Structure formats: structure tokens, C-alpha cells
Amino acid sequence: MTRLTERGGPNRGVSTASTGKTAGTGTFRASDPVGRIGGDEFAVLLDGADIEDGLAVIAKFQERIRTARVQGQDGPLHFSVSCGLASLGPETGGLQEWFCQADAALYEAKDAGRDTCRAHTGAGTYTRQK
């Protein structure tokens, strides 16, 4: 969002967040809580979803973000989203570990490039989706 704000003007960060919210509304269930973690990072809890379900939901969200347009000072701005997923189950050491797994997957996705998703599989490995 920072680069979009710089390129699109002072209100573009707000517009971008609003566009993300609209894309999420069409993708996530009403029962899926969404919260801002900090900066341009958000978390979504997909209750009852396994990794494959989560990857499918994120693929739909990424497509909606890819096709959304925000008007900048010099024309439309195009943007993407990178995502990290982790599943909470009996093998997870607790909520803190679960969050750390999702965060590690997110940074793995960010390191891999834009519009990428990584999922923590429980064995410390990651699956790729782009």
C-alpha cells in the first residue's frame, strides 16, 4: 500500500485497503474474521478449512485483487497480494506457533515475488501457488 500511496496520491492507501475489503467480501464467508496485523498485513481465519481449501480461497482472492483497479493520478494502478497460510491442528504447538508458521509462510511468499502464496504444511515445508 505504501508504493500505491506514493504513486497514486495520499488517499490511494485508503482506496487500496477499501478495494481489498471489497475483494474479501466477495471471497471470504461472513463468519471468517479479518483483522489488520500491522502495516499492510492482514489475517483471515478460515474456520474449518484445511490447507487445500485455504489455497483455493486465496487463489480466488488473489484473482479478485489482480482484476481490481484503483485510479491513480496518472491512470489506473494494478496491484497484487502475497499470502501465507498455516493450518491449526493437534500437531500445532499452540496459537503463537500457528501464527508464526503463517507469518513465515507469508515472508517466504514475499521473498518469492509478487502475487505468490505459500502454505506451511506442518513439516516446515511450503507449497507454492502463483
C-alpha positions, 0 to 999 in steps of 0.5 A: 500500500505504501508504493500505491500511496506514493504513486497514486496520491495520499488517499490511494492507501485508503482506496487500496485497503477499501478495494481489498475489503471489497475483494474479501467480501466477495471471497471470504464467508461472513463468519471468517474474521479479518483483522489488520496485523500491522502495516499492510498485513492482514489475517483471515481465519478460515474456520474449518478449512484445511490447507487445500481449501485455504489455497483455493480461497486465496487463489480466488482472492488473489484473482479478485485483487489482480482484476481490481483497479484503483485510479491513480493520478496518472491512470489506473494502478494494478496491484497484487497480494502475497499470502501465507497460510498455516493450518491449526491442528493437534500437531500445532504447538499452540496459537503463537506457533500457528501464527508464526508458521503463517507469518513465515509462510507469508515472508517466504511468499514475499521473498518469492515475488509478487502475487505468490502464496505459500502454505506451511504444511506442518513439516516446515515445508511450503507449497507454492501457488502463483 
